[in-house]
Amino acid sequence: MATSHELSEFLKSVERRAYKQAQFAVGDSHHALDVVQDAMLKLVSKYADKPAEELPLLFQRILQNAIRDHYRRQKVRNLWVTLFSGLSSHGEDESAEHDPLDTLQSAEEPGANNAGANPASTVERMQTLALIEEALQTLPLRQRQAFLLRYWEGLDVTQTAQVMGCSEGSVKTHCSRATHALAEALKAKGIEL
């Protein structure tokens, strides 16, 4: 059984990567934060009695389920919005409530280990990461999940298959297609890997 300190340290260690993974999956920072918080709460409330070594796979499985639940809720919400949108006859510009400041994205905080790095290489690395993140957004959901679990989270094929609820062969196929698509997208931007 994991102690409360081990559970707390585990959650601290995965929070940033989980948020980024959810952000890639749902495409919205606010929804991504909700998904990660829901996954963390579920882990703590239902699985705190599990051994510490089981927490990483459990959390990844919970996170992937939370992402799928988000898509299901969005699908239902969109259906109802579509059904009821014909009933309203406001005639008002719905974009009037839009705040342009909401669309501004904050810059990624540089890590503490970048303090003495060459500014040119830091900028180049940040630009490359931005291109990779942009290319990740274009991948189909399952390819993006497999890629992030394997290469971002460092899970092996078996663990990734368990988290995604599919066969190991499917994981390999999704990863292969994702890496080829990402390589092509970067090559089109002039970056050879």
N, CA, C and O of each residue as an XYZ file, in Angstrom:
772
protein
N       0.844     -1.182      0.000
C       0.000      0.000      0.000
C       0.888      1.243      0.000
O       1.830      1.343      0.785
N       0.583      2.174     -0.874
C       1.358      3.408     -0.966
C       1.007      4.310      0.215
O      -0.158      4.437      0.594
N       2.023      4.923      0.781
C       1.774      5.876      1.864
C       1.254      7.171      1.262
O       1.360      7.393      0.055
N       0.692      8.021      2.108
C       0.177      9.300      1.596
C       1.311     10.152      1.028
O       1.115     10.905      0.074
N       2.500     10.027      1.624
C       3.663     10.773      1.099
C       4.047     10.247     -0.287
O       4.320     11.037     -1.191
N       4.071      8.914     -0.462
C       4.404      8.338     -1.772
C       3.370      8.744     -2.820
O       3.718      9.061     -3.957
N       2.109      8.731     -2.432
C       1.050      9.117     -3.356
C       1.183     10.592     -3.746
O       1.035     10.948     -4.915
N       1.457     11.427     -2.774
C       1.635     12.851     -3.029
C       2.832     13.101     -3.942
O       2.740     13.887     -4.885
N       3.938     12.446     -3.670
C       5.139     12.608     -4.502
C       4.904     12.100     -5.919
O       5.377     12.694     -6.888
N       4.169     10.995     -6.031
C       3.857     10.470     -7.355
C       3.051     11.488     -8.147
O       3.364     11.761     -9.306
N       2.014     12.054     -7.533
C       1.171     13.029     -8.230
C       1.960     14.269     -8.621
O       1.749     14.825     -9.699
N       2.865     14.704     -7.758
C       3.720     15.852     -8.099
C       4.594     15.532     -9.298
O       4.819     16.383    -10.158
N       5.084     14.304     -9.352
C       6.012     13.936    -10.424
C       5.333     13.810    -11.785
O       5.994     13.960    -12.812
N       4.020     13.535    -11.814
C       3.353     13.327    -13.096
C       2.445     14.465    -13.519
O       1.932     14.449    -14.638
N       2.229     15.456    -12.660
C       1.221     16.464    -12.959
C       1.486     17.243    -14.247
O       0.560     17.457    -15.030
N       2.710     17.665    -14.483
C       3.005     18.475    -15.680
C       2.893     17.655    -16.963
O       2.321     18.111    -17.953
N       3.448     16.436    -16.934
C       3.368     15.584    -18.121
C       1.925     15.172    -18.398
O       1.501     15.122    -19.552
N       1.175     14.879    -17.345
C      -0.227     14.484    -17.514
C      -1.026     15.649    -18.102
O      -1.866     15.452    -18.979
N      -0.762     16.853    -17.617
C      -1.457     18.029    -18.138
C      -1.143     18.213    -19.621
O      -2.045     18.452    -20.423
N       0.122     18.104    -19.980
C       0.513     18.278    -21.380
C      -0.123     17.194    -22.245
O      -0.587     17.466    -23.352
N      -0.142     15.968    -21.735
C      -0.736     14.858    -22.464
C      -2.237     15.106    -22.665
O      -2.760     14.885    -23.757
N      -2.916     15.556    -21.631
C      -4.345     15.848    -21.739
C      -4.581     17.026    -22.678
O      -5.551     17.032    -23.436
N      -3.711     18.005    -22.631
C      -3.839     19.169    -23.509
C      -3.698     18.745    -24.970
O      -4.434     19.229    -25.830
N      -2.762     17.848    -25.252
C      -2.627     17.328    -26.614
C      -3.888     16.583    -27.024
O      -4.319     16.670    -28.174
N      -4.475     15.855    -26.091
C      -5.630     15.025    -26.412
C      -6.905     15.840    -26.614
O      -7.644     15.600    -27.568
N      -7.172     16.801    -25.725
C      -8.447     17.516    -25.800
C      -8.338     18.867    -26.492
O      -9.351     19.430    -26.905
N      -7.133     19.390    -26.622
C      -6.927     20.620    -27.374
C      -7.308     21.905    -26.657
O      -7.308     22.967    -27.279
N      -7.625     21.847    -25.399
C      -8.017     23.039    -24.657
C      -7.391     22.963    -23.271
O      -7.522     21.949    -22.585
N      -6.717     24.024    -22.857
C      -5.990     23.987    -21.588
C      -6.918     23.870    -20.387
O      -6.579     23.200    -19.412
N      -8.083     24.509    -20.441
C      -9.007     24.438    -19.307
C      -9.602     23.035    -19.163
O      -9.684     22.495    -18.060
N     -10.010     22.462    -20.280
C     -10.554     21.108    -20.236
C      -9.463     20.105    -19.840
O      -9.729     19.145    -19.117
N      -8.248     20.333    -20.315
C      -7.142     19.435    -19.967
C      -6.904     19.439    -18.462
O      -6.678     18.390    -17.859
N      -6.955     20.619    -17.863
C      -6.770     20.721    -16.416
C      -7.869     19.963    -15.683
O      -7.596     19.267    -14.705
N      -9.101     20.091    -16.145
C     -10.215     19.355    -15.537
C     -10.011     17.848    -15.647
O     -10.251     17.112    -14.690
N      -9.566     17.393    -16.817
C      -9.350     15.961    -17.040
C      -8.282     15.429    -16.086
O      -8.460     14.377    -15.473
N      -7.175     16.157    -15.963
C      -6.086     15.713    -15.086
C      -6.530     15.714    -13.628
O      -6.225     14.784    -12.882
N      -7.246     16.754    -13.227
C      -7.733     16.810    -11.845
C      -8.690     15.662    -11.553
O      -8.622     15.050    -10.487
N      -9.580     15.367    -12.494
C     -10.497     14.241    -12.311
C      -9.730     12.926    -12.179
O     -10.048     12.094    -11.331
N      -8.714     12.750    -13.029
C      -7.924     11.513    -12.979
C      -7.176     11.393    -11.654
O      -7.125     10.313    -11.064
N      -6.598     12.493    -11.188
C      -5.871     12.465     -9.913
C      -6.812     12.181     -8.747
O      -6.482     11.404     -7.852
N      -7.974     12.809     -8.760
C      -8.949     12.571     -7.694
C      -9.414     11.118     -7.678
O      -9.563     10.516     -6.615
N      -9.638     10.569     -8.853
C     -10.071      9.167     -8.926
C      -8.974      8.239     -8.411
O      -9.256      7.273     -7.702
N      -7.723      8.531     -8.769
C      -6.621      7.707     -8.285
C      -6.561      7.737     -6.760
O      -6.421      6.696     -6.118
N      -6.668      8.923     -6.190
C      -6.568      9.067     -4.735
C      -7.771      8.450     -4.032
O      -7.622      7.776     -3.012
N      -8.953      8.678     -4.573
C     -10.151      8.207     -3.868
C     -10.393      6.710     -4.009
O     -10.935      6.088     -3.095
N     -10.002      6.120     -5.134
C     -10.323      4.712     -5.362
C      -9.140      3.759     -5.307
O      -9.320      2.560     -5.091
N      -7.933      4.278     -5.500
C      -6.792      3.379     -5.622
C      -5.639      3.723     -4.685
O      -4.513      3.280     -4.913
N      -5.891      4.488     -3.655
C      -4.827      4.865     -2.718
C      -4.288      3.670     -1.957
O      -3.193      3.737     -1.398
N      -5.041      2.575     -1.926
C      -4.609      1.390     -1.196
C      -3.706      0.477     -2.026
O      -3.270     -0.568     -1.543
N      -3.425      0.863     -3.263
C      -2.566      0.058     -4.140
C      -1.093      0.322     -3.830
O      -0.746      1.387     -3.320
N      -0.226     -0.648     -4.137
C       1.218     -0.439     -3.932
C       1.746      0.689     -4.820
O       1.220      0.929     -5.907
N       2.778      1.372     -4.355
C       3.342      2.526     -5.065
C       3.808      2.165     -6.474
O       3.701      2.989     -7.382
N       4.319      0.960     -6.671
C       4.821      0.583     -7.999
C       3.696      0.388     -9.017
O       3.961      0.376    -10.220
N       2.464      0.238     -8.572
C       1.332      0.096     -9.493
C       0.735      1.439     -9.895
O      -0.053      1.500    -10.838
N       1.088      2.504     -9.207
C       0.482      3.814     -9.448
C       0.687      4.346    -10.867
O      -0.267      4.869    -11.445
N       1.890      4.240    -11.464
C       2.054      4.818    -12.810
C       1.094      4.234    -13.850
O       0.465      4.983    -14.597
N       0.979      2.909    -13.903
C       0.075      2.312    -14.889
C      -1.384      2.595    -14.564
O      -2.181      2.865    -15.463
N      -1.733      2.536    -13.296
C      -3.099      2.846    -12.891
C      -3.469      4.272    -13.289
O      -4.543      4.518    -13.838
N      -2.570      5.200    -13.006
C      -2.850      6.600    -13.315
C      -2.996      6.803    -14.819
O      -3.900      7.515    -15.259
N      -2.127      6.194    -15.608
C      -2.223      6.355    -17.059
C      -3.543      5.794    -17.579
O      -4.168      6.384    -18.460
N      -3.958      4.671    -17.042
C      -5.229      4.076    -17.460
C      -6.393      5.008    -17.080
O      -7.299      5.232    -17.883
N      -6.360      5.539    -15.873
C      -7.402      6.451    -15.412
C      -7.409      7.714    -16.272
O      -8.475      8.201    -16.649
N      -6.236      8.240    -16.580
C      -6.128      9.456    -17.399
C      -6.703      9.220    -18.793
O      -7.451     10.055    -19.302
N      -6.365      8.097    -19.411
C      -6.886      7.800    -20.748
C      -8.404      7.635    -20.714
O      -9.096      8.072    -21.633
N      -8.922      7.010    -19.665
C     -10.372      6.875    -19.520
C     -11.026      8.243    -19.320
O     -12.108      8.496    -19.850
N     -10.378      9.115    -18.565
C     -10.913     10.464    -18.347
C     -10.947     11.245    -19.663
O     -11.884     12.005    -19.911
N      -9.942     11.061    -20.493
C      -9.918     11.721    -21.808
C     -11.060     11.199    -22.675
O     -11.752     11.979    -23.329
N     -11.258      9.874    -22.682
C     -12.368      9.299    -23.450
C     -13.719      9.802    -22.916
O     -14.625     10.107    -23.692
N     -13.841      9.884    -21.588
C     -15.074     10.402    -20.988
C     -15.323     11.848    -21.412
O     -16.462     12.242    -21.661
N     -14.258     12.628    -21.491
C     -14.382     14.018    -21.939
C     -14.965     14.062    -23.350
O     -15.868     14.852    -23.625
N     -14.453     13.218    -24.242
C     -14.957     13.196    -25.612
C     -16.411     12.747    -25.655
O     -17.201     13.280    -26.435
N     -16.771     11.776    -24.829
C     -18.166     11.331    -24.787
C     -19.085     12.465    -24.331
O     -20.140     12.699    -24.920
N     -18.666     13.168    -23.264
C     -19.474     14.284    -22.766
C     -19.600     15.377    -23.817
O     -20.673     15.953    -23.993
N     -18.495     15.666    -24.523
C     -18.520     16.688    -25.566
C     -19.480     16.285    -26.683
O     -20.215     17.118    -27.214
N     -19.463     15.001    -27.032
C     -20.331     14.516    -28.101
C     -21.799     14.701    -27.717
O     -22.601     15.173    -28.523
N     -22.149     14.330    -26.487
C     -23.521     14.489    -26.012
C     -23.882     15.966    -25.934
O     -24.967     16.363    -26.360
N     -22.984     16.780    -25.396
C     -23.232     18.220    -25.277
C     -23.436     18.843    -26.655
O     -24.338     19.659    -26.845
N     -22.603     18.460    -27.609
C     -22.738     19.002    -28.966
C     -24.051     18.580    -29.608
O     -24.656     19.353    -30.351
N     -24.494     17.361    -29.329
C     -25.762     16.893    -29.859
C     -26.903     17.761    -29.340
O     -27.762     18.187    -30.112
N     -26.914     18.026    -28.032
C     -27.981     18.837    -27.453
C     -27.902     20.278    -27.934
O     -28.933     20.898    -28.195
N     -26.722     20.807    -28.054
C     -26.581     22.178    -28.563
C     -27.113     22.259    -29.984
O     -27.791     23.222    -30.344
N     -26.810     21.260    -30.786
C     -27.288     21.241    -32.164
C     -28.819     21.155    -32.212
O     -29.471     21.848    -32.993
N     -29.369     20.295    -31.361
C     -30.820     20.130    -31.340
C     -31.540     21.407    -30.910
O     -32.572     21.765    -31.478
N     -30.988     22.097    -29.896
C     -31.662     23.265    -29.355
C     -31.268     24.573    -30.028
O     -31.899     25.603    -29.790
N     -30.236     24.548    -30.860
C     -29.799     25.795    -31.488
C     -30.850     26.343    -32.437
O     -30.929     27.556    -32.630
N     -31.652     25.484    -33.028
C     -32.704     25.930    -33.929
C     -33.857     26.594    -33.192
O     -34.654     27.305    -33.804
N     -33.956     26.370    -31.882
C     -35.053     26.940    -31.109
C     -34.809     28.384    -30.717
O     -35.762     29.121    -30.465
N     -33.549     28.804    -30.661
C     -33.263     30.177    -30.238
C     -33.268     31.097    -31.442
O     -32.742     30.760    -32.502
N     -33.865     32.255    -31.266
C     -33.894     33.238    -32.356
C     -33.380     34.570    -31.821
O     -34.052     35.599    -31.889
N     -32.163     34.511    -31.287
C     -31.587     35.710    -30.680
C     -31.283     36.770    -31.716
O     -31.576     37.947    -31.508
N     -30.698     36.366    -32.827
C     -30.283     37.323    -33.823
C     -29.095     38.151    -33.373
O     -28.670     39.065    -34.080
N     -28.556     37.840    -32.199
C     -27.415     38.585    -31.678
C     -26.134     37.921    -32.141
O     -26.117     36.738    -32.480
N     -25.090     38.678    -32.149
C     -23.782     38.139    -32.498
C     -23.234     37.395    -31.299
O     -22.897     38.002    -30.283
N     -23.143     36.052    -31.419
C     -22.677     35.243    -30.290
C     -21.208     35.476    -29.995
O     -20.750     35.182    -28.891
N     -20.464     35.992    -30.949
C     -19.041     36.232    -30.706
C     -18.807     37.473    -29.860
O     -17.669     37.760    -29.490
N     -19.870     38.215    -29.546
C     -19.720     39.418    -28.734
C     -19.227     39.092    -27.329
O     -18.610     39.934    -26.678
N     -19.497     37.866    -26.855
C     -19.051     37.470    -25.526
C     -17.605     36.997    -25.522
O     -17.043     36.740    -24.457
N     -17.005     36.879    -26.678
C     -15.642     36.366    -26.785
C     -14.636     37.423    -26.330
O     -14.679     38.573    -26.767
N     -13.746     37.016    -25.457
C     -12.689     37.905    -24.980
C     -11.397     37.526    -25.685
O     -10.919     36.408    -25.495
N     -10.812     38.404    -26.488
C      -9.597     38.052    -27.217
C      -8.431     37.701    -26.299
O      -7.506     37.001    -26.710
N      -8.473     38.184    -25.060
C      -7.379     37.851    -24.144
C      -7.398     36.385    -23.752
O      -6.374     35.839    -23.340
N      -8.561     35.737    -23.875
C      -8.650     34.314    -23.555
C      -7.847     33.464    -24.524
O      -7.456     32.347    -24.186
N      -7.598     33.968    -25.713
C      -6.901     33.177    -26.712
C      -5.388     33.305    -26.634
O      -4.672     32.568    -27.311
N      -4.894     34.224    -25.824
C      -3.451     34.360    -25.687
C      -2.896     33.188    -24.907
O      -3.467     32.782    -23.895
N      -1.793     32.646    -25.369
C      -1.179     31.521    -24.679
C       0.093     31.998    -24.005
O       0.876     32.760    -24.572
N       0.275     31.534    -22.789
C       1.484     31.910    -22.068
C       2.663     31.110    -22.585
O       2.519     29.975    -23.038
N       3.819     31.721    -22.507
C       5.040     31.048    -22.952
C       5.413     29.967    -21.960
O       5.180     30.107    -20.760
N       5.988     28.895    -22.460
C       6.441     27.791    -21.613
C       7.570     28.282    -20.724
O       8.505     28.934    -21.190
N       7.474     27.966    -19.452
C       8.528     28.394    -18.537
C       9.781     27.583    -18.800
O       9.715     26.356    -18.871
N      10.913     28.235    -18.944
C      12.138     27.470    -19.148
C      12.487     26.712    -17.877
O      12.285     27.206    -16.768
N      13.011     25.508    -18.052
C      13.382     24.685    -16.902
C      14.573     25.254    -16.168
O      15.336     26.053    -16.711
N      14.720     24.835    -14.941
C      15.816     25.330    -14.110
C      17.172     24.922    -14.665
O      18.176     25.588    -14.414
N      17.203     23.806    -15.433
C      18.480     23.330    -15.957
C      18.900     24.066    -17.225
O      19.950     23.755    -17.786
N      18.113     25.028    -17.689
C      18.458     25.783    -18.894
C      19.180     27.087    -18.581
O      19.449     27.876    -19.488
N      19.494     27.322    -17.324
C      20.050     28.608    -16.909
C      21.320     28.984    -17.669
O      21.493     30.147    -18.033
N      22.205     28.028    -17.913
C      23.458     28.355    -18.579
C      23.481     27.971    -20.039
O      24.546     27.971    -20.657
N      22.323     27.639    -20.614
C      22.272     27.168    -21.992
C      22.492     28.322    -22.967
O      22.215     29.481    -22.657
N      22.993     27.980    -24.145
C      23.191     28.930    -25.216
C      21.819     29.424    -25.668
O      20.963     28.606    -26.003
N      21.585     30.738    -25.688
C      20.260     31.255    -26.058
C      19.803     30.811    -27.446
O      18.626     30.507    -27.638
N      20.715     30.769    -28.410
C      20.339     30.366    -29.765
C      19.867     28.926    -29.791
O      18.866     28.615    -30.436
N      20.572     28.042    -29.099
C      20.154     26.637    -29.087
C      18.869     26.451    -28.286
O      18.059     25.581    -28.606
N      18.679     27.262    -27.249
C      17.446     27.195    -26.467
C      16.258     27.594    -27.329
O      15.219     26.933    -27.305
N      16.409     28.680    -28.095
C      15.339     29.131    -28.976
C      15.062     28.076    -30.048
O      13.905     27.777    -30.343
N      16.113     27.521    -30.622
C      15.955     26.503    -31.657
C      15.227     25.285    -31.105
O      14.346     24.732    -31.763
N      15.596     24.868    -29.896
C      14.962     23.717    -29.264
C      13.483     24.010    -28.981
O      12.624     23.153    -29.186
N      13.196     25.228    -28.509
C      11.810     25.603    -28.224
C      10.974     25.651    -29.510
O       9.805     25.265    -29.509
N      11.576     26.125    -30.596
C      10.866     26.173    -31.869
C      10.592     24.770    -32.395
O       9.514     24.494    -32.922
N      11.571     23.890    -32.250
C      11.393     22.507    -32.679
C      10.299     21.829    -31.858
O       9.454     21.122    -32.407
N      10.314     22.046    -30.543
C       9.272     21.479    -29.683
C       7.897     22.015    -30.062
O       6.918     21.269    -30.059
N       7.820     23.287    -30.384
C       6.540     23.877    -30.790
C       6.041     23.228    -32.083
O       4.848     22.966    -32.231
N       6.966     22.970    -33.021
C       6.576     22.300    -34.268
C       6.116     20.871    -34.008
O       5.164     20.397    -34.629
N       6.792     20.185    -33.087
C       6.390     18.816    -32.741
C       5.004     18.829    -32.100
O       4.155     18.003    -32.434
N       4.777     19.766    -31.181
C       3.467     19.869    -30.532
C       2.377     20.169    -31.558
O       1.279     19.616    -31.491
N       2.689     21.043    -32.498
C       1.731     21.372    -33.559
C       1.423     20.143    -34.403
O       0.268     19.887    -34.743
N       2.461     19.386    -34.736
C       2.272     18.173    -35.538
C       1.515     17.109    -34.748
O       0.723     16.362    -35.324
N       1.746     17.029    -33.446
C       1.022     16.064    -32.611
C      -0.479     16.318    -32.647
O      -1.274     15.378    -32.615
N      -0.862     17.581    -32.714
C      -2.286     17.932    -32.733
C      -2.985     17.389    -33.973
O      -4.197     17.177    -33.956
N      -2.238     17.165    -35.041
C      -2.849     16.704    -36.289
C      -3.006     15.192    -36.341
O      -3.706     14.673    -37.210
N      -2.364     14.483    -35.425
C      -2.463     13.018    -35.414
C      -3.841     12.566    -34.960
O      -4.475     13.243    -34.150
N      -4.314     11.437    -35.466
C      -5.540     10.850    -34.927
C      -5.345     10.513    -33.444
O      -4.223     10.281    -32.996
N      -6.433     10.491    -32.701
C      -6.382     10.325    -31.253
C      -5.586      9.097    -30.818
O      -4.721      9.215    -29.950
N      -5.846      7.939    -31.383
C      -5.176      6.713    -30.945
C      -3.673      6.768    -31.238
O      -2.871      6.292    -30.435
N      -3.288      7.341    -32.379
C      -1.860      7.485    -32.681
C      -1.208      8.430    -31.689
O      -0.105      8.172    -31.207
N      -1.890      9.522    -31.385
C      -1.362     10.498    -30.434
C      -1.215      9.858    -29.053
O      -0.205     10.061    -28.379
N      -2.222      9.084    -28.631
C      -2.157      8.409    -27.330
C      -0.972      7.446    -27.276
O      -0.184      7.472    -26.331
N      -0.856      6.602    -28.290
C       0.225      5.616    -28.310
C       1.586      6.310    -28.294
O       2.481      5.912    -27.549
N       1.735      7.338    -29.111
C       3.006      8.064    -29.180
C       3.359      8.678    -27.829
O       4.480      8.523    -27.346
N       2.400      9.374    -27.222
C       2.669     10.040    -25.943
C       2.958      9.037    -24.824
O       3.846      9.261    -24.001
N       2.223      7.951    -24.795
C       2.461      6.956    -23.747
C       3.822      6.290    -23.918
O       4.541      6.081    -22.940
N       4.175      5.959    -25.151
C       5.447      5.265    -25.391
C       6.653      6.204    -25.238
O       7.619      5.873    -24.550
N       6.590      7.358    -25.876
C       7.783      8.189    -25.953
C       7.790      9.353    -24.972
O       8.861      9.845    -24.618
N       6.632      9.802    -24.530
C       6.568     10.894    -23.555
C       6.608     10.315    -22.154
O       7.369     10.775    -21.303
N       5.780      9.295    -21.917
C       5.701      8.679    -20.591
C       6.717      7.557    -20.404
O       7.005      7.169    -19.272
N       7.256      7.038    -21.487
C       8.285      6.006    -21.393
C       7.755      4.625    -21.064
O       8.502      3.784    -20.563
N       6.472      4.369    -21.334
C       5.927      3.045    -21.080
C       6.381      2.090    -22.176
O       6.625      2.505    -23.309
N       6.491      0.811    -21.832
C       6.835     -0.157    -22.869
C       5.568     -0.547    -23.635
O       4.478     -0.071    -23.316
N       5.709     -1.403    -24.635
C       4.587     -1.757    -25.505
C       3.474     -2.436    -24.711
O       2.296     -2.136    -24.904
N       3.850     -3.347    -23.821
C       2.859     -4.075    -23.027
C       2.074     -3.125    -22.132
O       0.847     -3.200    -22.067
N       2.770     -2.245    -21.451
C       2.103     -1.289    -20.567
C       1.197     -0.347    -21.358
O       0.083     -0.042    -20.930
N       1.675      0.109    -22.503
C       0.875      0.999    -23.342
C      -0.396      0.288    -23.809
O      -1.474      0.881    -23.824
N      -0.264     -0.979    -24.187
C      -1.436     -1.759    -24.611
C      -2.442     -1.885    -23.466
O      -3.649     -1.796    -23.688
N      -1.948     -2.092    -22.246
C      -2.835     -2.184    -21.090
C      -3.561     -0.868    -20.864
O      -4.770     -0.856    -20.632
N      -2.834      0.234    -20.928
C      -3.440      1.546    -20.691
C      -4.470      1.871    -21.766
O      -5.547      2.384    -21.461
N      -4.142      1.573    -23.027
C      -5.034      1.916    -24.128
C      -6.156      0.906    -24.326
O      -7.132      1.182    -25.024
N      -6.015     -0.273    -23.706
C      -7.039     -1.304    -23.862
C      -7.059     -1.903    -25.254
O      -8.125     -2.155    -25.816
N      -5.865     -2.133    -25.813
C      -5.778     -2.718    -27.144
C      -4.623     -3.720    -27.167
O      -3.962     -3.925    -26.149
N      -4.379     -4.336    -28.306
C      -3.303     -5.319    -28.414
C      -1.948     -4.625    -28.573
O      -1.873     -3.448    -28.928
N      -0.888     -5.373    -28.305
C       0.461     -4.832    -28.473
C       0.733     -4.508    -29.936
O       1.423     -3.536    -30.242
N       0.190     -5.323    -30.841
C       0.354     -5.061    -32.270
C      -0.268     -3.729    -32.674
O       0.284     -3.003    -33.501
N      -1.424     -3.413    -32.083
C      -2.072     -2.126    -32.374
C      -1.213     -0.968    -31.888
O      -1.098      0.058    -32.558
N      -0.608     -1.144    -30.706
C       0.269     -0.097    -30.168
C       1.428      0.139    -31.125
O       1.757      1.284    -31.439
N       2.045     -0.938    -31.588
C       3.173     -0.813    -32.512
C       2.757     -0.123    -33.806
O       3.486      0.718    -34.332
N       1.586     -0.480    -34.311
C       1.092      0.129    -35.537
C       0.834      1.617    -35.340
O       1.248      2.440    -36.157
N       0.142      1.960    -34.242
C      -0.150      3.364    -33.963
C       1.134      4.170    -33.797
O       1.242      5.280    -34.318
N       2.108      3.617    -33.073
C       3.382      4.320    -32.857
C       4.137      4.506    -34.167
O       4.687      5.577    -34.425
N       4.162      3.479    -34.980
C       4.861      3.560    -36.257
C       4.238      4.629    -37.148
O       4.946      5.444    -37.739
N       2.926      4.618    -37.238
C       2.246      5.615    -38.068
C       2.453      7.028    -37.524
O       2.634      7.979    -38.285
N       2.424      7.152    -36.192
C       2.611      8.470    -35.579
C       4.013      8.999    -35.846
O       4.175     10.159    -36.225
N       5.029      8.161    -35.653
C       6.399      8.639    -35.856
C       6.650      8.999    -37.320
O       7.345      9.971    -37.611
N       6.084      8.214    -38.239
C       6.247      8.543    -39.657
C       5.542      9.860    -39.998
O       6.087     10.692    -40.724
N       4.347     10.040    -39.476
C       3.605     11.269    -39.744
C       4.318     12.484    -39.152
O       4.384     13.539    -39.784
N       4.854     12.332    -37.933
C       5.581     13.434    -37.305
C       6.862     13.751    -38.069
O       7.205     14.916    -38.268
N       7.562     12.709    -38.493
C       8.797     12.927    -39.256
C       8.509     13.657    -40.562
O       9.257     14.551    -40.956
N       7.417     13.273    -41.235
C       7.049     13.937    -42.485
C       6.659     15.398    -42.239
O       7.023     16.287    -43.010
N       5.919     15.630    -41.160
C       5.507     17.006    -40.845
C       6.712     17.879    -40.547
O       6.769     19.029    -40.981
N       7.685     17.337    -39.801
C       8.888     18.106    -39.489
C       9.762     18.299    -40.724
O      10.372     19.353    -40.908
N       9.815     17.276    -41.560
C      10.595     17.376    -42.795
C      10.029     18.463    -43.703
O      10.773     19.180    -44.372
N       8.699     18.573    -43.714
C       8.044     19.614    -44.518
C       8.385     21.005    -43.995
O       8.342     21.979    -44.746
N       8.724     21.102    -42.711
C       9.106     22.391    -42.097
C      10.614     22.613    -42.174
O      11.121     23.622    -41.684
N      11.339     21.659    -42.798
C      12.776     21.824    -42.977
C      13.622     21.238    -41.857
O      14.807     21.553    -41.752
N      13.031     20.386    -41.013
C      13.771     19.769    -39.901
C      13.971     18.295    -40.186
O      13.006     17.535    -40.264
N      15.199     17.897    -40.337
C      15.549     16.498    -40.555
C      15.930     15.846    -39.241
O      16.746     16.382    -38.491
N      15.345     14.697    -38.961
C      15.669     13.982    -37.715
C      16.598     12.839    -37.975
O      16.977     12.128    -37.045
